[in-house]
Amino acid sequence: MQRWNRKKAHFPLLVLFFLVFIVFSTLHSEHSIQQIHENPDHVLNHQQVPTAYVKPNLSGGELKRAAEILDRFSRCNTTKEYSGRKISWVDHSNKHIQRRVSSESCDVFSGKWVFDNSSYPLYNESDCPYMSDQLACHKHGRSDLGYRYWRWQPHNCNLKRWNATEMWEKLRNKRLMFVGDSLNRGQWISMICLLQSVIPEHKRSITPNAPLTIFRAEEYNATVEFLWAPLLVESNSDDPVNHRLDERIMRPDSVLNHALKWEHADILIFNTYLWWRQGPVKLLWTDEENGACEELDGLGAMELAMGAWADWVSSKFDPLKKRVFFVTMSPTHLWSREWNPGSEGNCYGEKSPIDLQSYWGSGSDLGTMRMVDKILSRLSSKVTVLNITQLSEYRKDGHPSIFRKFWETLRPEQLSNPASYSDCIHWCLPGVSDVWNELLFHLL
């Protein structure tokens, strides 16, 4: 009898155990689902550390200590894995300020290249005393000059015709500043070549090469300036000459050192892209006291930098008084097989644009473009996008290839090896960068 009773009692206990287990599992699942809804970034992994958000661009008084300015002698004491910290920034735009849009319904960035040797080039390479040897292709041996004669023609409308005097009137009593890397410097050189001819020689001047280089026109009390800041945030590569370093270090949460120079400009043209495609970047956060760096891939690091830049634009910039433009990525043409299947060259020897509408090559990274577009869309009332990517994609013929001088003239053995030594990144002048400035003129 006792044995029978023990068997009868064991069954209810087993049922009770399963009931408790089901209730516990349900409650745990509901708690997990609630966590996911409250924090979309939450992943059910007990080993993952929650994302920490960093407020960028804090002054020394807001930090435990004032961070040292990075230069080419800066080093990381140690390097550790990326902690997952993100930049926290808020769009401070006045919601009553509408996004700047053209009065035209036409998209000036969508069109085609038209050969026009009657109106172009807008200036001659030899007539611009500020021309860079890196961009002076004819001077350094390029004999096919067709790259100078292409005009950008938007579909169903026309670009405003370039007029140097009218541009100077737009700039009267103002500072126009380009901020970014060597591609933005090329656009700056293009702009002063486009503008300088209407200014008497004794009424114009330019400062020596420095982080901030200034071209001044006295009679308009105006300047056209270039600030070398290839990563936008502070970095050890901010010297305009000595920036080829084995280890690139940046402060992902601060543009303040650069902003001291650009904050008083009236029209700002920013770019950044090329330097993020050169491998991992070391992150040295402003509040780091022991010189310990984190390492992150280029796209992730660029997103942090763009967040710090966007924070400054959002919180410090008044769109009713000034203008900010952001230039989208400038494409490269490193692999001719992308437009000419079966070939094994690059931009060297190319003499005409690509005529395939909506062509995209590997020189334009879609992931980067999506990230940049997401940030710029949040700043839409404060930033005008200068979308040069697609129109520049067509211009495989517009690069210097071997016809340039970069610090030193290419040696004969280098000139004979265009597959290895062609510059398919920058742009010959006169050329593609002039059209970027025509678009800027049209939008101002």
PEQUI-V489774 format. One record per pair of residues at least 12 apart in sequence whose C-alpha atoms are under 7 Angstrom apart, sorted by the first residue. I is the first residue (numbers start at 1). J is the second residue. D is the distance in whole Angstrom. If there is no record, write none. Layout:
((I | J | D) (I | J | D))
This chain:
((51 | 84 | 6) (51 | 85 | 6) (52 | 84 | 7) (52 | 85 | 5) (52 | 86 | 6) (53 | 85 | 6) (53 | 86 | 5) (53 | 87 | 6) (53 | 88 | 5) (54 | 85 | 7) (54 | 86 | 6) (54 | 87 | 5) (54 | 88 | 5) (55 | 87 | 6) (55 | 88 | 5) (55 | 89 | 7) (56 | 87 | 7) (56 | 253 | 4) (56 | 254 | 6) (56 | 308 | 6) (57 | 253 | 6) (57 | 254 | 5) (57 | 255 | 6) (57 | 256 | 6) (57 | 308 | 7) (63 | 287 | 7) (67 | 286 | 6) (70 | 234 | 7) (70 | 235 | 6) (70 | 236 | 5) (71 | 235 | 7) (71 | 236 | 4) (71 | 237 | 7) (71 | 238 | 7) (72 | 236 | 5) (72 | 237 | 6) (72 | 243 | 7) (74 | 236 | 6) (76 | 291 | 6) (76 | 292 | 6) (76 | 293 | 6) (77 | 291 | 5) (77 | 292 | 6) (78 | 291 | 7) (78 | 292 | 5) (78 | 293 | 6) (79 | 292 | 6) (79 | 293 | 5) (79 | 294 | 5) (79 | 295 | 7) (80 | 293 | 6) (80 | 294 | 5) (80 | 295 | 7) (81 | 294 | 5) (81 | 295 | 6) (82 | 294 | 5) (82 | 295 | 6) (82 | 296 | 6) (86 | 304 | 7) (87 | 253 | 7) (87 | 304 | 6) (87 | 307 | 6) (87 | 308 | 7) (89 | 307 | 7) (89 | 311 | 5) (90 | 311 | 7) (91 | 314 | 5) (91 | 378 | 7) (91 | 379 | 7) (92 | 314 | 5) (92 | 315 | 6) (93 | 314 | 6) (93 | 381 | 7) (97 | 381 | 6) (98 | 381 | 6) (99 | 380 | 6) (99 | 381 | 4) (100 | 381 | 6) (100 | 384 | 7) (106 | 156 | 7) (106 | 157 | 6) (108 | 154 | 5) (108 | 159 | 7) (109 | 154 | 7) (109 | 387 | 6) (109 | 388 | 7) (109 | 391 | 7) (110 | 154 | 5) (110 | 155 | 6) (111 | 153 | 5) (111 | 154 | 4) (111 | 155 | 5) (112 | 152 | 6) (112 | 153 | 5) (112 | 154 | 6) (113 | 150 | 6) (113 | 151 | 6) (113 | 152 | 5) (113 | 153 | 6) (114 | 150 | 6) (114 | 151 | 5) (114 | 152 | 6) (114 | 153 | 7) (115 | 149 | 6) (115 | 150 | 5) (115 | 151 | 6) (116 | 149 | 5) (116 | 150 | 6) (116 | 151 | 6) (117 | 149 | 5) (120 | 148 | 7) (120 | 149 | 5) (121 | 148 | 5) (121 | 149 | 6) (121 | 430 | 6) (122 | 194 | 7) (123 | 194 | 7) (123 | 430 | 7) (124 | 430 | 7) (125 | 429 | 7) (125 | 430 | 6) (128 | 193 | 5) (130 | 189 | 7) (130 | 193 | 7) (131 | 189 | 7) (133 | 404 | 6) (133 | 405 | 5) (134 | 404 | 5) (134 | 405 | 5) (134 | 406 | 5) (135 | 400 | 6) (135 | 404 | 6) (135 | 427 | 6) (135 | 428 | 5) (135 | 429 | 6) (136 | 404 | 6) (136 | 428 | 6) (136 | 429 | 6) (137 | 400 | 6) (137 | 403 | 5) (137 | 404 | 6) (137 | 428 | 6) (140 | 403 | 5) (140 | 404 | 5) (141 | 403 | 6) (142 | 403 | 6) (146 | 351 | 7) (147 | 351 | 7) (147 | 397 | 6) (147 | 398 | 6) (147 | 431 | 6) (148 | 430 | 6) (148 | 431 | 5) (152 | 435 | 7) (159 | 442 | 7) (160 | 442 | 5) (162 | 438 | 6) (164 | 194 | 7) (164 | 195 | 5) (165 | 198 | 7) (167 | 441 | 7) (168 | 220 | 7) (171 | 222 | 6) (172 | 220 | 5) (172 | 221 | 6) (172 | 222 | 5) (173 | 220 | 6) (173 | 221 | 5) (173 | 222 | 5) (174 | 222 | 5) (174 | 223 | 7) (174 | 266 | 6) (175 | 222 | 6) (175 | 223 | 5) (175 | 224 | 6) (175 | 265 | 5) (175 | 266 | 5) (175 | 267 | 6) (176 | 223 | 6) (176 | 224 | 5) (176 | 225 | 6) (176 | 265 | 6) (176 | 266 | 6) (176 | 267 | 5) (176 | 268 | 6) (177 | 224 | 6) (177 | 225 | 4) (177 | 226 | 6) (177 | 265 | 6) (177 | 267 | 6) (177 | 268 | 5) (177 | 269 | 6) (178 | 225 | 6) (178 | 226 | 5) (178 | 227 | 6) (178 | 268 | 6) (178 | 269 | 5) (178 | 270 | 6) (179 | 226 | 6) (179 | 227 | 5) (179 | 228 | 6) (179 | 229 | 6) (179 | 269 | 6) (179 | 270 | 5) (179 | 271 | 7) (180 | 227 | 7) (180 | 228 | 5) (180 | 229 | 5) (180 | 230 | 5) (180 | 232 | 6) (180 | 270 | 6) (180 | 271 | 5) (180 | 272 | 6) (181 | 228 | 6) (181 | 229 | 6) (181 | 230 | 4) (181 | 272 | 6) (183 | 426 | 6) (184 | 271 | 6) (185 | 226 | 6) (187 | 433 | 5) (188 | 226 | 6) (190 | 429 | 7) (190 | 433 | 6) (190 | 434 | 6) (191 | 437 | 7) (199 | 217 | 7) (203 | 217 | 6) (203 | 218 | 5) (203 | 219 | 7) (204 | 216 | 6) (204 | 217 | 5) (204 | 218 | 6) (205 | 217 | 7) (210 | 240 | 6) (211 | 227 | 6) (211 | 228 | 5) (211 | 239 | 6) (211 | 240 | 6) (212 | 225 | 7) (212 | 226 | 6) (212 | 227 | 4) (212 | 228 | 7) (213 | 225 | 6) (213 | 226 | 5) (213 | 227 | 7) (214 | 226 | 7) (228 | 240 | 6) (230 | 272 | 6) (230 | 275 | 7) (231 | 272 | 6) (231 | 275 | 7) (232 | 255 | 7) (232 | 272 | 7) (232 | 305 | 7) (232 | 309 | 7) (233 | 250 | 7) (233 | 251 | 6) (233 | 252 | 6) (233 | 254 | 6) (233 | 255 | 4) (233 | 305 | 6) (234 | 250 | 6) (234 | 251 | 5) (234 | 254 | 6) (234 | 255 | 6) (234 | 257 | 7) (235 | 249 | 6) (235 | 250 | 4) (235 | 251 | 6) (236 | 248 | 6) (236 | 249 | 6) (236 | 250 | 6) (248 | 281 | 6) (248 | 282 | 6) (249 | 281 | 6) (249 | 282 | 5) (249 | 283 | 6) (249 | 284 | 7) (250 | 282 | 6) (250 | 283 | 5) (250 | 284 | 6) (251 | 283 | 6) (251 | 284 | 5) (251 | 285 | 5) (251 | 286 | 6) (252 | 283 | 6) (252 | 285 | 6) (252 | 304 | 6) (252 | 305 | 5) (252 | 308 | 7) (253 | 285 | 7) (253 | 286 | 7) (253 | 305 | 7) (253 | 308 | 5) (254 | 308 | 6) (255 | 308 | 7) (255 | 309 | 6) (266 | 322 | 5) (266 | 323 | 6) (267 | 322 | 6) (267 | 323 | 5) (267 | 324 | 6) (268 | 323 | 6) (268 | 324 | 5) (268 | 325 | 6) (269 | 324 | 6) (269 | 325 | 5) (269 | 326 | 6) (269 | 327 | 7) (270 | 325 | 6) (270 | 326 | 5) (270 | 327 | 6) (271 | 326 | 6) (271 | 327 | 5) (271 | 328 | 7) (273 | 329 | 6) (276 | 298 | 5) (276 | 299 | 7) (276 | 302 | 6) (277 | 298 | 6) (279 | 297 | 7) (279 | 298 | 6) (280 | 295 | 6) (280 | 296 | 5) (280 | 297 | 4) (280 | 298 | 5) (281 | 295 | 6) (281 | 296 | 5) (281 | 297 | 6) (281 | 298 | 6) (281 | 301 | 7) (282 | 294 | 6) (282 | 295 | 5) (282 | 296 | 7) (283 | 295 | 6) (299 | 368 | 7) (303 | 371 | 7) (314 | 379 | 7) (319 | 382 | 5) (324 | 382 | 7) (324 | 383 | 5) (324 | 384 | 6) (325 | 383 | 5) (325 | 384 | 5) (325 | 385 | 6) (325 | 386 | 6) (326 | 383 | 7) (326 | 384 | 6) (326 | 385 | 5) (326 | 386 | 6) (327 | 385 | 6) (327 | 386 | 5) (327 | 387 | 6) (327 | 388 | 7) (328 | 386 | 6) (328 | 387 | 5) (328 | 388 | 6) (328 | 389 | 6) (329 | 364 | 7) (329 | 389 | 6) (330 | 388 | 7) (330 | 389 | 6) (330 | 392 | 7) (331 | 363 | 5) (331 | 364 | 5) (331 | 389 | 6) (331 | 392 | 7) (331 | 393 | 6) (332 | 363 | 5) (332 | 424 | 6) (332 | 425 | 5) (333 | 346 | 6) (333 | 347 | 6) (333 | 363 | 6) (333 | 396 | 6) (333 | 424 | 5) (333 | 425 | 7) (334 | 346 | 5) (334 | 347 | 6) (334 | 424 | 6) (338 | 361 | 6) (345 | 419 | 6) (346 | 419 | 7) (347 | 396 | 6) (347 | 397 | 6) (347 | 399 | 7) (347 | 401 | 6) (347 | 424 | 6) (348 | 401 | 5) (348 | 418 | 7) (348 | 422 | 7) (350 | 396 | 6) (350 | 397 | 5) (351 | 397 | 5) (352 | 397 | 5) (353 | 394 | 5) (353 | 395 | 5) (353 | 396 | 6) (353 | 397 | 6) (354 | 394 | 5) (354 | 395 | 6) (354 | 396 | 7) (355 | 394 | 7) (359 | 393 | 7) (359 | 394 | 7) (360 | 393 | 7) (388 | 436 | 7) (398 | 427 | 6) (398 | 428 | 6) (398 | 431 | 7) (398 | 432 | 7) (399 | 423 | 7) (399 | 424 | 5) (399 | 425 | 7) (399 | 426 | 6) (399 | 427 | 4) (399 | 428 | 5) (400 | 423 | 6) (400 | 424 | 7) (400 | 426 | 7) (400 | 427 | 6) (400 | 428 | 5) (401 | 422 | 4) (401 | 423 | 4) (401 | 424 | 6) (402 | 415 | 6) (402 | 418 | 6) (402 | 421 | 6) (402 | 422 | 5) (402 | 423 | 6))
